[in-house]
Amino acid sequence: MSARPKAGNIRLKRAYEPAARDDGTRVFVDRLWPRGVSKVDAALDHWMKELAPTTALRKWFGHDAARWEEFSRRYANEVRKHPEQFAQLRGWAGVGPVTLVYAARDEAHNEAVVLRAMLLGRPTTPRSSKAAARDG
């Protein structure tokens, strides 16, 4: 796999927000197209359905913040099943800005957050307070 990109090279943006000149490569990371957004307005460079959560995982999560930690773990496992696409995304981020575009309303609990953490080599779930105290 290619080297880790710089944190500033990986941005997150909702599909309902307008594209900006400094977005760099815009990559849609959902499996379903967002309602009411035209492909022209989305101004996407790539749609990486392979890296989107599976339908089963998406339905199980249901954007329930209480399921966030388990969703993050399961989704990271799904992404690891597509190393070529992940490496391609990491490569784009290694040479310039990449904006991971998603449709979820919740800006803190969505697949783009997990994917960004993975691209940066960071943990995909927050450490529990027990683990932090034990390891601290």
C-alpha positions in Angstrom: 0.0 0.0 0.0 1.1 3.6 -0.6 2.3 5.9 2.2 -0.2 7.5 4.5 -1.5 10.8 3.1 -1.4 14.1 5.1 -4.5 14.7 7.3 -5.2 18.0 5.5 -5.5 16.1 2.2 -8.6 14.2 3.2 -11.7 16.2 3.7 -15.3 15.2 4.3 -18.4 16.9 2.8 -22.1 16.1 2.6 -23.4 15.5 -0.9 -25.9 18.3 -0.3 -23.1 20.9 0.1 -21.9 22.6 -3.1 -18.6 21.5 -4.6 -15.7 23.9 -4.1 -12.6 24.5 -6.2 -10.3 23.3 -3.3 -12.2 20.0 -2.9 -9.6 18.3 -5.1 -10.7 14.8 -6.2 -14.3 14.3 -5.1 -15.2 10.7 -4.2 -18.7 9.5 -3.3 -18.5 6.8 -0.7 -22.2 5.8 -0.3 -23.9 2.9 -2.0 -27.1 4.8 -2.7 -27.4 8.0 -4.6 -28.6 10.9 -2.4 -32.1 12.1 -3.0 -32.5 15.4 -4.8 -28.9 15.7 -5.9 -28.1 15.7 -9.6 -24.9 14.2 -10.9 -23.9 17.5 -12.3 -24.4 19.3 -9.0 -22.5 16.6 -7.1 -19.5 17.2 -9.4 -18.0 13.8 -8.5 -14.8 12.4 -9.9 -15.4 8.9 -8.7 -18.2 6.8 -7.1 -16.6 4.0 -5.0 -19.5 1.7 -4.3 -17.1 -1.1 -3.4 -15.9 0.9 -0.3 -19.4 1.8 0.8 -21.0 -0.1 3.7 -23.0 -3.1 2.6 -26.8 -2.8 2.5 -27.0 -5.2 5.5 -24.6 -3.1 7.6 -26.2 0.2 6.6 -29.6 -1.0 7.6 -28.3 -2.5 10.8 -26.6 0.8 11.8 -29.6 2.9 10.9 -27.5 6.0 11.9 -28.0 5.1 15.5 -25.2 6.8 17.4 -25.4 4.0 20.1 -24.2 1.5 17.4 -21.4 3.7 16.2 -18.5 1.9 17.7 -19.7 -1.5 16.4 -20.6 0.0 13.1 -17.1 1.4 12.8 -15.5 -1.9 13.5 -17.7 -3.8 11.1 -17.3 -1.3 8.4 -13.5 -1.2 8.7 -13.6 -5.0 8.2 -15.7 -4.6 5.1 -13.3 -2.0 3.6 -10.3 -4.4 4.2 -12.0 -6.8 1.8 -11.3 -4.3 -1.0 -7.6 -3.5 -0.7 -7.2 -2.4 -4.3 -9.9 0.2 -4.1 -8.6 1.4 -0.7 -5.1 1.7 -2.1 -6.4 3.6 -5.1 -8.1 6.1 -2.7 -5.1 6.4 -0.5 -3.0 7.0 -3.6 -5.2 9.9 -4.7 -4.9 11.4 -1.2 -1.2 11.0 -1.3 -0.8 13.4 -4.3 -3.4 16.0 -3.5 -6.7 16.9 -1.7 -9.5 14.3 -1.7 -13.0 15.0 -0.5 -14.9 12.0 0.7 -18.5 12.8 -0.2 -21.4 11.2 1.8 -25.1 11.7 2.1 -25.7 11.1 5.9 -27.1 14.0 8.0 -24.9 13.1 10.9 -21.5 14.5 10.2 -19.9 12.7 13.1 -21.3 9.2 12.6 -21.0 8.1 9.0 -18.8 5.9 6.8 -16.6 8.8 5.6 -15.4 9.4 9.1 -14.3 5.8 9.4 -12.8 5.8 6.0 -10.8 8.9 6.7 -9.4 7.4 9.9 -8.4 4.3 8.0 -6.7 6.3 5.3 -4.7 8.2 8.0 -3.8 5.0 9.8 -5.8 6.0 12.9 -8.1 3.9 15.1 -11.6 3.7 13.6 -13.3 3.7 17.0 -12.7 5.8 20.1 -10.9 4.0 22.9 -13.1 3.2 25.8 -12.5 5.1 29.1 -11.6 1.7 30.7 -8.9 1.0 28.1 -7.6 4.6 28.4 -7.4 4.3 32.2 -5.7 0.9 32.0 -3.2 1.9 29.3 -2.8 5.5 30.5 
